[in-house]
């Protein structure tokens, strides 16, 4: 195995690059609060992650009123014993409603 200076410098740069990319882990960010929503006389707090609040509010209003989920999303309803009414996700995009 040849130990040329160029090869050693390249190896050192590759190792430094691996160390830097490993140290830059993403921070955990709480979901955005998209405000309160009233549907059929019941109040909910709507939250979203990786989606715009304007989009989430329309999705949540339609889901709460009709039960129709947005295209591509999987939704789960929760029993009345919990504060969570429903949660919908599509990979990293998530939105949910909390009973108020």
C-alpha positions in Angstrom: 0.0 0.0 0.0 1.4 3.3 -1.0 1.4 6.1 1.5 1.5 9.2 -0.6 0.8 12.6 1.0 -2.2 13.1 -1.3 -3.7 9.9 -0.2 -3.2 10.7 3.5 -4.7 14.2 3.1 -7.7 12.7 1.2 -8.2 10.1 4.0 -8.0 12.8 6.7 -10.5 15.0 4.8 -12.9 12.1 4.4 -12.7 11.3 8.2 -13.3 14.9 9.1 -16.3 15.0 6.8 -17.8 11.9 8.4 -17.3 13.4 11.9 -19.0 16.7 10.9 -22.0 15.1 9.3 -22.5 12.8 12.3 -22.5 15.7 14.7 -25.2 17.6 12.9 -28.3 15.7 14.1 -31.6 17.5 13.7 -33.2 19.0 16.8 -36.6 17.7 17.9 -39.1 20.4 17.2 -42.6 20.4 18.7 -45.6 20.6 16.3 -47.0 24.0 15.3 -50.1 25.3 17.1 -52.6 26.0 14.3 -55.2 27.5 16.7 -58.7 26.6 17.8 -61.3 25.2 15.5 -65.1 24.8 16.2 -67.0 22.1 14.3 -70.6 21.2 15.1 -70.4 23.1 18.4 -67.3 21.3 19.7 -64.0 23.0 20.1 -60.6 21.5 19.2 -57.0 22.7 19.2 -55.3 21.8 15.9 -51.6 21.1 15.7 -49.3 20.2 12.7 -45.8 19.1 11.9 -44.3 19.6 8.4 -47.5 21.2 7.1 -48.9 24.7 6.7 -51.5 25.7 9.3 -53.9 27.0 6.6 -53.8 23.6 4.9 -54.2 21.7 8.2 -57.1 23.8 9.4 -59.1 22.9 6.2 -58.1 19.3 6.4 -59.0 19.1 10.1 -62.4 20.9 9.6 -63.3 18.5 6.7 -62.2 15.4 8.7 -64.1 16.4 11.8 -67.3 17.3 9.9 -67.4 14.4 7.4 -64.8 11.8 8.4 -63.1 12.1 5.0 -59.4 11.9 5.3 -57.1 13.9 3.0 -55.6 12.0 0.0 -52.6 10.0 1.0 -53.0 10.4 4.8 -53.7 7.6 7.3 -56.0 8.7 10.1 -56.8 7.2 13.4 -59.7 8.2 15.7 -59.2 8.0 19.5 -61.8 7.1 22.2 -63.4 9.8 24.2 -61.4 8.8 27.3 -58.4 10.6 25.8 -58.0 14.3 24.9 -56.8 13.4 21.4 -59.6 13.3 18.9 -57.7 12.1 15.8 -54.3 11.9 14.3 -53.4 11.8 10.6 -50.0 11.2 9.0 -48.4 10.8 5.7 -44.7 9.9 6.3 -43.3 12.9 8.2 -46.4 15.1 7.7 -48.6 14.9 10.7 -51.7 16.8 12.0 -54.0 16.1 14.9 -56.8 17.6 17.0 -57.1 17.8 20.8 -60.5 18.2 22.5 -61.0 21.4 24.4 
